[in-house]
Amino acid sequence: MHTQPIDLRSDTVTRPTAAMRAAMAAAEVGDDQYGEDPSTNRLQARVADMLGKEAAVWLPSGTMANQVALRTLTRPGDEVVTSSESHAAWHEVGGAAANAGVQIHEIGQAGVFTAEELRTATKPRNFAIFPMTTLVQVENTHNRAGGVVVPQPEVLRICAVARELGLATFLDGARLWNASAASGLALDVLAEPFDLVAVAFSKGLGAPGGSLLAGSKELIAAADRHKRRLGGAMRQNGIFSAAALYALDHHMARLPEDHANARALAERLSAAVPVQLDLATVQTNIVVFHLPDAMPLDAPTLSARAREQGVLVNAFGPRTIRAVTHLDVTRAQCEHAADVLAALLAY
């Protein structure tokens, strides 16, 4: 009998449930380019309210949402401060430079930076050879740091310093749902200090696509124009929006299950083999661990051999592996995946 692999490469690999497919099939649709798709209009209004913002605009992907945010809040030649190994710097195919014409300045470590580090990184505006630092971007949760939640007290200090220095603020909250579930803080509390906020529906919520930007009416009007310039405006978009609306109703409450499964995988793996895995970073649904130099396998080889045994993980670097839990994997599957990885590393 053919057995489906245990796919821990990302929470983006989820497939719509039967009930989500039914909601998509029954979606009320119109032409979203004309603002006439009722399902998309409902989704935008609902999520704007959840995030405590005036307005919102749907976009096809998280990368496009981030790129539109950069186009909206910066000008070519500006500098954007982000966390070290941010999605903006590492996983958007150089889009910050190609689309917005900005350069990225990475600061901090382990997915977090401080308000004082932001103050130090911000270029003086009276020195003509420097680019102008105009935007600070926070990624919450932070992907490459292992899904860590950025502490909200530090977020408030960062945004206060940004206002003092005249910087705009953007929250890459693709997995903000997970940050809320892990921290116990409401979405609007996490989003409140930022000018623009992005969230994604295609990760932990399990929808087949779609992200959203929320902010003031003025900023969202500007973002909508950039969305159109980048080809992000669609037609009967309600099919995607219906999936997102279904996910908000039925998949948000189960996110702690993904977090618990990630923790179980991490604890089982770290107890079995001496990988470098800081359990304190396993706060949500992402497990990132490193292979010591003494281990004979590197990350690509481990990933390839795990695939042969039905476990899919991502090599995130020469000796770094990432595994992500989601609604399509069970606790038992996560524990089995940990056992497979541990057995491969034991040789």
Order of alpha helices (4+ residues) and beta strands (2+ residues): beta-alpha-alpha-beta-alpha-beta-alpha-beta-alpha-beta-alpha-beta-alpha-alpha-beta-beta-alpha-alpha-alpha-beta-alpha-beta-beta-beta-alpha
